[in-house]
Amino acid sequence: MACREVGTWITENVRVPVARFFEQAEEACHEARRWVEREVRRPIERQRSRAEERCRRRSCNWWCLCCNKWFCWIEIVFYTVIEFIVEVVGEWLVETICEIVVKVVKIIVEVVVAVLRFVVVAVVCLFTEPLGALEALGDLWFDLVDAVSEIGELVTNIVDAVADLLGIVEEFLLQLGDSLGPFGRFFLGVIAGLIGIVRRVVEGVSQIIEGIFDTVTSVLRLDFCGALEGLSKGIGIGVGRVVLSVINIVGLGNRGSRNAFDREDLRSWLENELDERFDGDALETLRTELRIASSSFGIDWPVIPLISAISSRSDAFDLRALHNDNVVDLYEAAGYAPIGCSDTPVTRSVLELVYRDTSLRVSLGDIRAYLNGSDDDAPEFQLVAGSKEVLKQMLAVAKRKFREMAIYLDWGPVQTVELANEGERAIVSLTPMADRITTALGLRDICDLPAILAFGYSPQRFGLASVFWRGQPRVTTAASVRTSVMTHVFGTVLAHEMGHCFSLCHAGHDGMEHIMYTSAAGGRNCGVADPDEPVGGDLEPVTGATVVEYLLAGGEPRFTLEDGRDSWRWILVEARECLPG
């Protein structure tokens, strides 16, 4: 009894508080970046936008090669360069160094705490319950394996930070090219496209590294299903992404110039839409707030990242019963599954079993104590639908993709949401859950977008979205996805579901080069009586455009120019209250 009590006390009073402290520190790094973006870079961006608007309105004197616009061009370039420096130094560099320092200190502290816990528990158990000392040794082994996993996460975070920096440079060149007119869009767009190819190679390398560490740590845990996932996700998908990106060099970076001209087409179209739908002060306010004359035109859209969770002390669920009924294997969720997989490695949901409000894996001893005793026999833990890192990766991809449609996603700390009933665990319709979350968190209907990691769906499928279809009665908007190896192919599953929340449909998106493509039977049309009813013909996975896109252009799924127009039609008509001002 003393053996268990000592281990539980150390977990509740040392390990869990330490884990929570470092997770809050990691979130603070991200919040620091958001603060610099909001308080420093955005004012500079507004100055650049005003300079671009003045420059666009000034007619060009062709007889002197537009000499009357040279000064305003210089002013725009100056603001663009300053903005780029602030983003690199004040945002990217600060966040990157902060996260590296926090992660390194976290690994050292957690290893020291794990070793001290083993020494204390082992000494106590030797005199009271010798088998407990052997269990403590097993816990130490898994803690050290988790430290190796944390090192892998540190390495991949550094590589991801390099990819993020390349993305910032890519965006800088596109903005600079836009301010210099058609020739600037083309030539700087080509350079941006080439940098984009390098970025995708780096992202592929990051995925390979992540897969290698996942494979090694899974083998050390005797989790052979996890090892197969690591091989599939890293060495399989990662290598494929690198190869596709290298092949794209044949296209000489034409994706960048295409994006530059698509963005200008979307800006011109949106400017005309505003002129037709608004007038007077409302029009001027929107032109200013949407930065309509700027290359960085668009709207900021709040995203609330959530992970579904079930507590070991939940009133609505009994994790013990779910485990005994083979609905969920708690040992497998914690990474202690030596025999096999409850599902195929490619399609199974990647769940986690962690202590409440942390990413700290639950020990074998605590799982056994919980299953063999009462809720209070082990520290409180949660079964969660996926890791924060996976959700953040998908959000980062969605942010980059939505930027192509001039919609800038902004999110704060990832939160866990306790499920209230079985209907929220095996989702049939996301609307009731989204309604409850909207009320509980005080969100704005439609204007705040919850992005939820879910446990699964009935019937089974990878993603689901509850959307406000044009011409339909309004429902709360939310997007959800369950984690699996397939979510790592390009990381665009969540972006696809968010696309539905902006009225985008499956129909008309033949070819896997489209984010809104689906392999599900039928292409969903907008405005049908039942938005969950698949209508239309099956979508073709591969077309001639697919081959061209993957071999010569982008090398990954994208939103089209028409997707951008459809999203903005929905914003201007159905979500008008979400417009700034």
C-alpha positions as CSV (number, residue, x, y, z in Angstrom):
1,M,0.0,0.0,0.0
2,A,2.8,2.4,0.9
3,C,4.5,1.6,-2.4
4,R,1.4,2.7,-4.4
5,E,0.8,5.7,-2.3
6,V,4.3,7.0,-2.7
7,G,4.2,6.6,-6.5
8,T,0.8,8.2,-6.7
9,W,1.9,11.2,-4.5
10,I,5.0,11.8,-6.7
11,T,2.9,11.7,-9.9
12,E,0.2,14.0,-8.6
13,N,2.4,16.5,-6.8
14,V,5.6,16.5,-8.9
15,R,5.3,14.9,-12.3
16,V,1.9,16.3,-13.4
17,P,2.6,19.9,-12.2
18,V,6.0,19.9,-13.9
19,A,4.4,18.7,-17.1
20,R,1.7,21.3,-17.0
21,F,4.3,24.0,-16.3
22,F,6.3,23.2,-19.4
23,E,3.2,22.9,-21.6
24,Q,2.1,26.4,-20.5
25,A,5.6,27.6,-21.3
26,E,5.4,26.2,-24.8
27,E,2.0,27.9,-25.3
28,A,3.6,31.1,-24.0
29,C,6.1,30.9,-26.9
30,H,3.3,30.8,-29.4
31,E,1.4,33.6,-27.7
32,A,4.6,35.8,-27.8
33,R,4.6,35.3,-31.6
34,R,0.9,36.2,-31.8
35,W,1.5,39.3,-29.7
36,V,4.3,40.6,-32.0
37,E,2.2,39.9,-35.0
38,R,-0.8,41.7,-33.6
39,E,0.9,44.7,-31.9
40,V,3.9,45.3,-34.2
41,R,3.6,43.7,-37.6
42,R,0.0,44.4,-38.3
43,P,0.4,48.2,-37.8
44,I,3.2,48.1,-40.3
45,E,1.1,46.0,-42.6
46,R,-1.7,48.6,-42.4
47,Q,0.8,51.3,-43.4
48,R,1.9,49.3,-46.4
49,S,-1.7,48.7,-47.4
50,R,-2.4,52.5,-47.4
51,A,0.7,53.1,-49.4
52,E,-0.3,50.4,-51.9
53,E,-3.8,51.9,-52.2
54,R,-2.3,55.4,-53.0
55,C,0.0,53.8,-55.5
56,R,-2.7,51.8,-57.3
57,R,-4.9,54.9,-57.6
58,R,-2.2,56.9,-59.2
59,S,-2.2,56.6,-63.0
60,C,1.0,55.7,-64.7
61,N,2.9,58.1,-66.9
62,W,4.2,55.7,-69.5
63,W,6.3,58.3,-71.3
64,C,8.7,58.2,-68.3
65,L,8.3,54.5,-67.4
66,C,5.9,55.3,-64.6
67,C,8.4,57.7,-62.9
68,N,5.5,59.3,-61.0
69,K,5.0,56.0,-59.1
70,W,8.7,55.3,-58.4
71,F,8.6,56.9,-54.9
72,C,5.5,55.0,-53.8
73,W,7.0,51.7,-55.1
74,I,10.1,52.4,-53.0
75,E,7.8,53.2,-50.0
76,I,5.9,49.9,-50.5
77,V,9.2,47.9,-50.8
78,F,10.5,49.6,-47.6
79,Y,7.4,48.6,-45.6
80,T,7.4,45.1,-47.0
81,V,11.1,44.6,-46.1
82,I,10.5,46.0,-42.5
83,E,7.5,43.8,-42.2
84,F,9.6,40.8,-43.3
85,I,12.3,41.6,-40.8
86,V,9.8,41.9,-37.9
87,E,8.2,38.6,-38.9
88,V,11.6,36.8,-39.1
89,V,13.3,38.3,-36.0
90,G,10.3,39.3,-33.8
91,E,8.1,36.3,-34.5
92,W,9.9,33.3,-36.0
93,L,13.2,33.7,-34.3
94,V,11.7,34.5,-30.8
95,E,9.3,31.6,-31.0
96,T,11.8,29.1,-32.3
97,I,14.5,29.9,-29.7
98,C,11.9,30.0,-26.9
99,E,10.5,26.5,-28.0
100,I,14.0,25.0,-28.3
101,V,15.0,26.2,-24.8
102,V,11.8,25.1,-23.2
103,K,11.9,21.7,-24.9
104,V,15.6,21.1,-23.9
105,V,15.0,22.1,-20.2
106,K,11.8,20.0,-20.2
107,I,13.6,16.8,-21.4
108,I,16.3,17.3,-18.8
109,V,13.9,17.9,-15.9
110,E,11.6,15.1,-16.8
111,V,14.5,12.6,-17.0
112,V,15.7,13.8,-13.6
113,V,12.2,13.5,-12.1
114,A,11.7,10.0,-13.6
115,V,15.0,8.8,-12.2
116,L,14.3,10.3,-8.7
117,R,10.8,8.8,-8.8
118,F,12.2,5.4,-9.5
119,V,14.8,5.6,-6.7
120,V,12.2,6.7,-4.1
121,V,9.5,4.2,-5.2
122,A,12.0,1.3,-5.6
123,V,13.4,1.8,-2.1
124,V,10.0,2.0,-0.5
125,C,8.7,-1.0,-2.5
126,L,11.7,-3.2,-1.6
127,F,10.7,-3.2,2.0
128,T,6.9,-3.3,1.5
129,E,6.1,-4.9,-1.9
130,P,9.1,-6.2,-3.9
131,L,7.1,-6.6,-7.1
132,G,6.3,-2.9,-7.0
133,A,10.1,-2.2,-7.4
134,L,10.0,-4.3,-10.6
135,E,7.0,-2.3,-11.8
136,A,8.8,1.0,-11.0
137,L,11.8,-0.2,-13.1
138,G,9.3,-0.8,-16.0
139,D,7.9,2.7,-15.6
140,L,11.5,4.2,-15.6
141,W,12.2,2.3,-18.9
142,F,9.0,3.8,-20.5
143,D,9.8,7.3,-19.1
144,L,13.3,7.1,-20.7
145,V,11.7,6.0,-24.0
146,D,9.4,9.0,-23.8
147,A,12.5,11.1,-23.4
148,V,13.9,9.7,-26.6
149,S,10.5,10.5,-28.2
150,E,10.8,14.1,-26.9
151,I,14.2,14.4,-28.4
152,G,12.8,13.3,-31.8
153,E,10.1,15.9,-31.4
154,L,12.7,18.5,-30.7
155,V,14.6,17.6,-33.9
156,T,11.5,17.6,-36.0
157,N,10.4,21.0,-34.5
158,I,13.7,22.5,-35.5
159,V,13.3,21.1,-39.1
160,D,9.7,22.4,-39.1
161,A,11.0,25.8,-38.0
162,V,13.3,25.9,-41.0
163,A,10.3,25.0,-43.3
164,D,8.3,27.8,-41.6
165,L,11.1,30.3,-42.3
166,L,11.1,29.2,-46.0
167,G,7.3,29.7,-46.0
168,I,7.8,33.3,-44.7
169,V,10.4,34.0,-47.4
170,E,8.0,32.5,-50.0
171,E,5.2,34.8,-48.8
172,F,7.5,37.8,-48.7
173,L,8.5,37.3,-52.3
174,L,4.9,37.0,-53.4
175,Q,4.0,40.2,-51.6
176,L,7.0,42.0,-53.1
177,G,6.2,40.8,-56.5
178,D,2.6,41.9,-56.3
179,S,3.6,45.4,-55.5
180,L,5.9,45.5,-58.6
181,G,3.1,44.6,-61.0
182,P,2.8,41.7,-63.6
183,F,6.5,41.3,-64.2
184,G,7.2,41.3,-60.5
185,R,4.5,38.7,-59.9
186,F,6.0,36.4,-62.6
187,F,9.7,36.6,-61.9
188,L,9.5,36.8,-58.1
189,G,6.7,34.3,-58.2
190,V,9.0,31.8,-59.9
191,I,11.7,32.3,-57.2
192,A,9.0,31.9,-54.5
193,G,7.9,28.7,-56.3
194,L,11.4,27.3,-56.2
195,I,11.7,28.2,-52.5
196,G,8.3,26.5,-52.0
197,I,9.8,23.3,-53.5
198,V,12.7,23.5,-51.0
199,R,10.1,24.0,-48.2
200,R,8.2,20.9,-49.2
201,V,11.4,18.9,-49.3
202,V,12.2,20.1,-45.8
203,E,8.7,19.2,-44.7
204,G,9.2,15.7,-46.1
205,V,12.5,15.3,-44.4
206,S,10.8,16.3,-41.1
207,Q,8.2,13.7,-41.7
208,I,10.9,11.1,-42.3
209,I,12.7,12.0,-39.1
210,E,9.4,11.9,-37.1
211,G,8.7,8.5,-38.6
212,I,12.1,7.1,-37.7
213,F,11.8,8.2,-34.1
214,D,8.2,6.9,-33.9
215,T,9.4,3.5,-35.2
216,V,12.3,3.3,-32.9
217,T,10.4,4.3,-29.7
218,S,7.5,2.1,-30.7
219,V,9.8,-0.9,-30.9
220,L,11.3,0.0,-27.6
221,R,7.8,-0.1,-26.1
222,L,7.0,-3.3,-27.9
223,D,4.2,-1.4,-29.7
224,F,4.6,-3.0,-33.2
225,C,1.5,-1.5,-34.5
226,G,2.9,1.9,-33.7
227,A,6.2,0.9,-35.4
228,L,4.2,0.1,-38.6
229,E,2.6,3.5,-38.4
230,G,6.0,5.1,-38.0
231,L,7.2,3.3,-41.1
232,S,4.1,4.2,-43.1
233,K,3.9,7.8,-42.0
234,G,7.7,8.6,-42.1
235,I,9.6,6.4,-44.4
236,G,6.7,5.8,-46.7
237,I,4.7,9.1,-47.0
238,G,7.7,11.3,-46.1
239,V,9.9,9.8,-48.9
240,G,7.1,10.1,-51.3
241,R,6.7,13.8,-50.5
242,V,10.4,14.5,-51.0
243,V,10.4,12.7,-54.3
244,L,7.4,14.5,-55.6
245,S,8.9,17.9,-54.5
246,V,12.2,17.2,-56.3
247,I,10.3,16.2,-59.4
248,N,8.5,19.6,-59.3
249,I,11.8,21.3,-60.1
250,V,11.1,20.4,-63.7
251,G,8.3,23.0,-63.5
252,L,10.8,25.7,-62.6
253,G,8.7,27.0,-59.7
254,N,5.7,28.0,-61.9
255,R,3.4,27.3,-58.9
256,G,4.6,30.6,-57.3
257,S,3.8,32.8,-60.3
258,R,0.5,31.0,-60.7
259,N,-0.4,31.7,-57.0
260,A,0.7,35.3,-57.5
261,F,-1.7,35.9,-60.5
262,D,-4.5,33.9,-58.8
263,R,-4.2,36.1,-55.8
264,E,-4.4,39.3,-57.9
265,D,-7.4,37.9,-59.7
266,L,-9.1,37.1,-56.4
267,R,-8.3,40.6,-55.1
268,S,-9.7,42.3,-58.2
269,W,-12.9,40.1,-58.0
270,L,-13.4,40.8,-54.3
271,E,-12.9,44.6,-54.9
272,N,-15.7,44.5,-57.6
273,E,-17.9,42.4,-55.2
274,L,-17.5,45.0,-52.5
275,D,-18.4,47.8,-54.9
276,E,-21.6,46.0,-56.0
277,R,-22.8,45.0,-52.5
278,F,-21.8,48.0,-50.3
279,D,-21.6,51.8,-50.6
280,G,-20.8,54.9,-48.5
281,D,-19.1,54.6,-45.2
282,A,-19.6,50.8,-45.1
283,L,-17.7,50.3,-48.3
284,E,-14.8,52.5,-47.2
285,T,-14.6,50.8,-43.8
286,L,-14.5,47.3,-45.5
287,R,-11.9,48.5,-48.1
288,T,-9.7,49.6,-45.2
289,E,-10.3,46.7,-42.8
290,L,-9.9,44.1,-45.6
291,R,-6.8,45.9,-46.9
292,I,-8.4,45.5,-50.3
293,A,-5.7,47.4,-52.2
294,S,-2.9,45.5,-50.6
295,S,-1.2,42.2,-51.5
296,S,-2.1,41.0,-48.0
297,F,-5.8,41.7,-48.4
298,G,-8.2,39.4,-46.7
299,I,-10.0,38.6,-43.4
300,D,-8.7,37.3,-40.1
301,W,-10.7,34.3,-38.9
302,P,-10.6,33.0,-35.3
303,V,-10.1,29.2,-34.9
304,I,-10.6,27.5,-31.6
305,P,-8.5,24.2,-31.5
306,L,-10.1,21.5,-29.3
307,I,-9.3,17.9,-28.5
308,S,-12.1,15.6,-27.4
309,A,-11.4,13.9,-24.1
310,I,-12.9,11.4,-21.6
311,S,-11.8,11.7,-18.0
312,S,-11.2,8.6,-15.8
313,R,-13.5,10.3,-13.4
314,S,-16.2,11.3,-15.9
315,D,-19.8,11.1,-14.9
316,A,-20.9,10.5,-18.5
317,F,-18.4,7.7,-19.4
318,D,-16.9,4.7,-17.7
319,L,-13.4,4.2,-19.2
320,R,-13.1,0.9,-17.3
321,A,-16.3,-0.4,-18.9
322,L,-15.2,0.8,-22.4
323,H,-11.9,-1.1,-21.9
324,N,-13.5,-4.3,-20.6
325,D,-16.0,-4.2,-23.5
326,N,-13.2,-3.9,-26.0
327,V,-14.4,-0.5,-27.2
328,V,-11.1,1.1,-26.2
329,D,-7.9,-0.6,-25.2
330,L,-6.4,1.7,-22.5
331,Y,-3.0,-0.1,-22.7
332,E,-2.9,0.5,-26.5
333,A,-3.9,4.1,-26.1
334,A,-1.0,4.6,-23.7
335,G,1.4,2.8,-26.1
336,Y,1.7,-0.5,-24.2
337,A,0.3,-2.9,-26.8
338,P,2.8,-5.7,-27.6
339,I,0.4,-8.1,-29.2
340,G,-1.1,-6.3,-32.2
341,C,-3.5,-3.6,-33.4
342,S,-7.2,-3.2,-32.7
343,D,-7.4,-2.0,-36.3
344,T,-5.2,-1.8,-39.3
345,P,-2.1,0.5,-38.8
346,V,-3.3,2.8,-41.6
347,T,-6.9,3.4,-40.5
348,R,-7.0,3.1,-36.7
349,S,-7.5,6.2,-34.6
350,V,-4.3,7.3,-32.9
351,L,-5.6,7.9,-29.3
352,E,-3.5,8.9,-26.3
353,L,-3.9,8.2,-22.6
354,V,-2.4,11.0,-20.6
355,Y,-2.7,12.6,-17.1
356,R,-5.3,15.3,-17.0
357,D,-4.3,18.5,-18.9
358,T,-0.9,17.2,-19.8
359,S,0.8,15.2,-22.6
360,L,2.4,12.9,-20.0
361,R,1.8,9.2,-20.7
362,V,-0.1,7.3,-17.9
363,S,2.1,4.7,-16.3
364,L,1.4,0.9,-16.4
365,G,0.9,0.8,-12.7
366,D,-1.7,3.5,-12.7
367,I,-3.7,1.9,-15.5
368,R,-3.7,-1.4,-13.6
369,A,-4.7,0.3,-10.4
370,Y,-7.5,2.0,-12.1
371,L,-8.8,-1.1,-13.9
372,N,-8.6,-3.2,-10.7
373,G,-9.9,-0.7,-8.2
374,S,-11.9,2.5,-8.1
375,D,-11.5,5.9,-9.8
376,D,-9.5,7.3,-6.9
377,D,-6.9,4.5,-6.9
378,A,-4.9,6.3,-9.6
379,P,-4.3,10.0,-10.5
380,E,-6.9,11.4,-12.8
381,F,-6.1,10.8,-16.4
382,Q,-7.8,11.4,-19.8
383,L,-8.3,9.4,-23.0
384,V,-7.8,12.0,-25.7
385,A,-8.5,11.8,-29.4
386,G,-5.0,12.8,-30.5
387,S,-1.9,14.8,-29.6
388,K,-1.6,18.5,-29.5
389,E,1.4,18.4,-31.9
390,V,-0.7,16.6,-34.5
391,L,-3.5,19.1,-34.3
392,K,-1.0,22.0,-34.5
393,Q,0.6,20.5,-37.6
394,M,-2.8,20.2,-39.3
395,L,-3.7,23.8,-38.2
396,A,-0.4,25.1,-39.7
397,V,-1.1,23.4,-43.0
398,A,-4.7,24.8,-43.0
399,K,-3.4,28.3,-42.2
400,R,-1.0,28.1,-45.2
401,K,-3.7,26.8,-47.5
402,F,-6.4,29.2,-46.5
403,R,-4.0,32.1,-47.0
404,E,-4.3,31.3,-50.8
405,M,-8.0,32.3,-50.4
406,A,-7.2,35.5,-48.4
407,I,-8.5,34.0,-45.2
408,Y,-6.0,34.2,-42.4
409,L,-6.7,31.6,-39.7
410,D,-5.7,32.6,-36.2
411,W,-5.8,30.3,-33.2
412,G,-4.8,30.3,-29.5
413,P,-3.9,27.6,-27.0
414,V,-5.2,24.1,-27.7
415,Q,-7.9,23.1,-25.2
416,T,-9.4,19.8,-24.3
417,V,-13.2,19.4,-24.2
418,E,-14.8,16.8,-22.0
419,L,-17.4,14.8,-23.9
420,A,-21.0,14.8,-22.5
421,N,-22.6,11.7,-24.0
422,E,-22.1,8.8,-26.3
423,G,-23.3,10.8,-29.3
424,E,-20.3,13.0,-29.0
425,R,-17.9,10.0,-28.9
426,A,-19.2,8.3,-32.0
427,I,-20.4,11.3,-33.9
428,V,-23.4,11.0,-36.2
429,S,-24.0,14.8,-36.4
430,L,-21.5,17.3,-35.2
431,T,-24.1,20.1,-34.7
432,P,-25.2,19.2,-31.1
433,M,-21.6,19.0,-29.9
434,A,-20.7,22.2,-31.7
435,D,-23.8,24.0,-30.2
436,R,-22.7,22.9,-26.7
437,I,-19.1,24.0,-27.2
438,T,-20.3,27.4,-28.6
439,T,-22.4,28.0,-25.5
440,A,-19.9,26.7,-23.0
441,L,-17.0,28.7,-24.4
442,G,-19.0,31.8,-25.3
443,L,-18.2,31.6,-29.0
444,R,-19.8,33.6,-31.7
445,D,-22.2,31.6,-33.9
446,I,-20.5,31.1,-37.3
447,C,-17.8,33.7,-36.8
448,D,-15.6,31.5,-34.4
449,L,-14.6,28.2,-35.9
450,P,-14.0,25.3,-33.6
451,A,-11.5,22.7,-35.0
452,I,-12.0,19.5,-33.1
453,L,-10.0,16.2,-32.9
454,A,-12.7,13.6,-32.6
455,F,-12.7,9.9,-31.5
456,G,-14.6,8.7,-34.5
457,Y,-17.8,8.7,-36.5
458,S,-20.8,6.6,-37.2
459,P,-20.6,5.4,-39.9
460,Q,-16.8,5.4,-39.9
461,R,-15.0,8.0,-42.0
462,F,-12.0,10.2,-41.7
463,G,-13.6,13.6,-41.3
464,L,-16.9,15.3,-40.8
465,A,-18.1,18.9,-40.8
466,S,-21.3,20.6,-39.7
467,V,-21.7,23.5,-42.1
468,F,-23.9,26.5,-43.0
469,W,-24.9,25.7,-46.5
470,R,-26.1,28.6,-48.7
471,G,-29.8,28.8,-48.7
472,Q,-30.1,26.5,-45.6
473,P,-31.2,27.4,-42.1
474,R,-28.3,28.4,-40.1
475,V,-26.4,25.9,-37.9
476,T,-23.3,26.3,-35.8
477,T,-20.2,25.9,-37.8
478,A,-17.4,23.5,-36.7
479,A,-14.9,21.2,-38.3
480,S,-13.6,17.9,-37.0
481,V,-11.2,15.1,-37.9
482,R,-10.0,11.9,-36.3
483,T,-6.3,11.3,-36.3
484,S,-4.8,8.4,-38.3
485,V,-1.8,7.7,-40.5
486,M,-3.9,9.1,-43.4
487,T,-4.1,12.5,-41.8
488,H,-0.3,12.8,-42.4
489,V,-0.4,12.3,-46.2
490,F,-0.4,16.0,-46.9
491,G,-2.0,17.1,-43.6
492,T,-4.9,18.7,-45.5
493,V,-7.8,16.7,-44.0
494,L,-8.6,19.4,-41.5
495,A,-8.3,22.1,-44.2
496,H,-10.8,20.1,-46.2
497,E,-13.3,20.0,-43.4
498,M,-12.8,23.7,-42.7
499,G,-13.4,24.3,-46.4
500,H,-16.9,22.9,-45.9
501,C,-17.5,25.5,-43.1
502,F,-16.9,28.2,-45.8
503,S,-19.6,26.5,-48.0
504,L,-17.1,24.6,-50.3
505,C,-18.4,21.3,-51.7
506,H,-17.0,18.1,-53.0
507,A,-18.8,18.4,-56.4
508,G,-16.6,19.8,-59.2
509,H,-13.3,18.8,-57.6
510,D,-12.2,15.8,-59.7
511,G,-8.6,15.0,-59.0
512,M,-6.5,14.6,-55.9
513,E,-4.8,17.9,-56.6
514,H,-7.9,19.6,-55.0
515,I,-8.2,19.9,-51.2
516,M,-12.0,19.5,-51.6
517,Y,-11.6,16.2,-53.5
518,T,-13.0,13.1,-51.7
519,S,-12.8,9.4,-52.3
520,A,-16.2,9.0,-50.8
521,A,-19.0,7.9,-53.1
522,G,-20.6,11.0,-54.7
523,G,-19.6,14.6,-54.7
524,R,-21.7,16.7,-52.3
525,N,-23.5,19.6,-53.8
526,C,-24.3,22.9,-52.0
527,G,-27.9,23.8,-51.2
528,V,-29.4,20.3,-51.3
529,A,-32.2,19.4,-48.9
530,D,-29.9,17.2,-46.8
531,P,-26.3,18.5,-46.7
532,D,-25.1,15.1,-45.5
533,E,-26.6,13.3,-48.5
534,P,-24.0,12.5,-51.1
535,V,-25.3,13.5,-54.6
536,G,-23.7,13.7,-58.0
537,G,-21.3,11.3,-59.6
538,D,-18.2,9.8,-58.0
539,L,-15.2,12.0,-58.3
540,E,-12.3,10.9,-60.4
541,P,-9.1,10.6,-58.3
542,V,-6.6,11.1,-61.2
543,T,-7.1,13.4,-64.2
544,G,-4.7,14.9,-66.6
545,A,-4.6,18.0,-64.4
546,T,-3.6,15.8,-61.5
547,V,-0.6,14.5,-63.3
548,V,0.5,18.0,-64.3
549,E,-0.1,19.4,-60.8
550,Y,2.0,16.8,-59.0
551,L,4.8,16.5,-61.5
552,L,5.2,20.0,-62.8
553,A,3.4,22.5,-60.4
554,G,2.4,22.4,-56.8
555,G,3.1,18.8,-55.8
556,E,0.4,18.9,-53.1
557,P,-3.4,19.6,-52.9
558,R,-4.6,23.2,-53.1
559,F,-7.7,25.5,-53.0
560,T,-8.5,26.8,-56.4
561,L,-9.3,30.4,-57.4
562,E,-13.0,29.4,-57.7
563,D,-12.8,28.0,-54.1
564,G,-11.7,31.4,-53.0
565,R,-14.5,33.1,-54.8
566,D,-17.1,30.7,-53.3
567,S,-15.8,31.2,-49.8
568,W,-16.0,34.9,-50.1
569,R,-19.5,34.8,-51.6
570,W,-20.5,32.9,-48.4
571,I,-18.7,35.5,-46.2
572,L,-20.3,38.5,-47.9
573,V,-23.8,37.0,-48.0
574,E,-24.4,34.4,-45.3
575,A,-21.7,35.5,-42.7
576,R,-21.9,39.2,-43.2
577,E,-21.8,39.9,-39.5
578,C,-18.3,38.4,-39.4
579,L,-16.9,41.2,-41.6
580,P,-14.8,43.7,-39.7
581,G,-16.5,46.9,-38.9
